[in-house]
Amino acid sequence: MIPSPLDALNDVLPPEQVAWWPLSLPTWALILLCVLLLIGLAVFTYRRWQFGAAKREAIELSVQYQADPLALHSVLKRLTKHYYGNNLAAQSSANWCKTLNRLTKTNFQEQDIVSLYNPNSSSELLPKLLEAIKTYKIKERLDV
């Protein structure tokens, strides 16, 4: 009898698992770029959060000093001193009102600021000062 030609065949071995390492150079470059972008985004986010820390503190203080208009005014002065320097915080009343009007969404008059330092100052400015602290602009350049 004639032997079957199929008997001469060897068993078929499945291929071994192909590893995905080592990666090619463009893949390493893409991984490195993604890691650097994530680190850059984290640093940017952290610095932006740190930059707004003074305003967050001022909002917390405004809740604490809700009944004291002079203390709220000093919080506004401290914010201006922190973000824009001493020379803007130490202006005359007229220039200070102009600066506050530029930095906040409220409209201050010179009489409002002067009335804060009267011995019998009223609490009419409280809502205005609270709104000024909440809407204070911390990114605007004033020296342009």
For each residue, the residues with C-beta under 8 A, 3 or more apart:
1:
2:
3: 7 8
4: 7
5: 8 9
6: 9
7: 3 4
8: 3 5
9: 5 6
10:
11:
12:
13:
14:
15: 18
16:
17:
18: 15
19:
20: 23
21:
22:
23: 20 27 28 31
24: 27 28
25: 28 29
26: 29 30
27: 23 24 30 31
28: 23 24 25 31 32
29: 25 26 32 33
30: 26 27 33 34
31: 23 27 28 34 35
32: 28 29 35 36
33: 29 30 36 37
34: 30 31 37 38
35: 31 32 38 39
36: 32 33 39 40
37: 33 34 40 41
38: 34 35 41 42
39: 35 36 42 43
40: 36 37 43 44
41: 37 38 44 45
42: 38 39 45 46
43: 39 40 46 47
44: 40 41 47 48
45: 41 42 48 49
46: 42 43 49 50
47: 43 44 50 51
48: 44 45 51 52
49: 45 46 52 53
50: 46 47 53
51: 47 48 138
52: 48 49 55 56 138
53: 49 50 56 57
54: 57 58 78 79 82 83 138
55: 52 58 59 79 136 138
56: 52 53 59 60
57: 53 54 60 61
58: 54 55 61 62 75 76 78 79 133 136
59: 55 56 62 63 133 134
60: 56 57 63 64
61: 57 58 64 65 71 75
62: 58 59 65 66 72 75 129 130 133 134
63: 59 60 66
64: 60 61
65: 61 62 68 71 72 75
66: 62 63 72 126 130
67: 123 126
68: 65 71 72
69: 72 73 116 121 123 125 126 129
70: 73 74 116 117 121
71: 61 65 68 74 75
72: 62 65 66 68 69 75 76 125 126 129 130 133
73: 69 70 76 77 113 116 125 129
74: 70 71 77 78
75: 58 61 62 65 71 72 78 79 133
76: 58 72 73 79 80 100 129 132 133 136
77: 73 74 80 81 89
78: 54 58 74 75 81 82 89
79: 54 55 58 75 76 82 83 133 136 138
80: 76 77 83 84 88 89 99 103
81: 77 78 84 85 86 88 89
82: 54 78 79
83: 54 79 80 138
84: 80 81 88 89 142
85: 81 88 89
86: 81 89 90
87: 90 91
88: 80 81 84 85 91 99 142
89: 77 78 80 81 84 85 86
90: 86 87
91: 87 88 95 96 99
92: 95 96
93: 96 97 110 113 114
94: 97 98 110
95: 91 92 98 99
96: 91 92 93 99 100 113
97: 93 94 100 101 108 109 110 112 113
98: 94 95 101 102
99: 80 88 91 95 96 102 103 142
100: 76 96 97 103 104 106 108 132
101: 97 98 104 106 107 108
102: 98 99 137 140 142
103: 80 99 100 136 137 140 142
104: 100 101 108 131 132 133 135 136 137
105: 131 132 135
106: 100 101 128 131 132 135
107: 101
108: 97 100 101 104 112 113 128 132
109: 97 112 113
110: 93 94 97 113 114
111: 114 115
112: 97 108 109 115 116 125 128
113: 73 93 96 97 108 109 110 116
114: 93 110 111 117 118
115: 111 112 118 121 122 125
116: 69 70 73 112 113 121 125
117: 70 114 121
118: 114 115 121
119:
120:
121: 69 70 115 116 117 118
122: 115 125
123: 67 69 126
124: 128
125: 69 72 73 112 115 116 122 128 129
126: 66 67 69 72 123 129 130
127: 130 131
128: 106 108 112 124 125 131 132
129: 62 69 72 73 76 125 126 132 133
130: 62 66 72 126 127 133 134
131: 104 105 106 127 128 134 135
132: 76 100 104 105 106 108 128 129 135 136
133: 58 59 62 72 75 76 79 104 129 130 136
134: 59 62 130 131
135: 104 105 106 131 132
136: 55 58 76 79 103 104 132 133
137: 102 103 104 140
138: 51 52 54 55 79 83
139:
140: 102 103 137
141: 144
142: 84 88 99 102 103
143:
144: 141
